[in-house]
Amino acid sequence: MYMSTGALTGILLVALFLIRPRVVWIGQLVVSVAAVALIGLTLPHRKGIAVALDYWIDSQGGKDPQS
């Protein structure tokens, strides 16, 4: 889940470098609202995918022979 949040943050940072607003404070406001909305709205899906991958990885490996 942390990797997907990092990826979304990276996308927003790249957008910061590519888009140059006419009024800086409006650009900062738009980016801030977009970041909170993007991370907040995708949280259930990202968390569900993370749980599913964790379950799948655990089911593929079986039990640890050392324990």
N, C-alpha and C positions, 0 to 999 in steps of 0.2 A: 504494500500500500504506500509505503514511503517513496518507493521508486516512481510510482505514477504521479504522486504529488510533486516530486522533483522534476519530472518530465513536463508537467503543466506549468510549473514555475519557469522552466527553461524556455518554453514556448512564449510565455509572456515577456521574458527578458529579450528574446530575439525580436518580438514585436516592438519593444521599446526602442531598439536600435534602428528598426526599419521605418517606423512611422514618426513623422515630425509634425506635431500639432502647431497650429498658429498661436494658440494661447497655452502656455506651459501648464498652468494650474488646472485647466480643463482637461488636458491630456493626463495629468496625474490622477485626477478624480475618476476619469473613465477607466484607466488602467487598474486603479484600486478596486472600483466596483466590479470590473470584469474578473479580476483575480478572485475576489471573495465569492462571486456568483459561480464561476467555473469550478472552483474547488469545492464549494458547498453543494452545488447541484449534482456533481458527479460522485460525491462521497458514497452513497449507497451502492452504486454500480461498482466502483473501485473496491470497496470493502467486500462485496460479494465475490468478485473475481479473485481477490486475495485469499479469501477463505476457501473457495473452490480449488485454487491452485495448491494451497497448503494441504487440503484433504487428498488431492490427487497425488501429490508427491509422497505423502505418508503412505498411501495405499500401494504405490508402486514399489517402495523400498522394502516393505514387510517389516518384520521385527529385527532389531539390532542383535546380531549374534553375540555381541560382547556382554549384553545385559541379561 
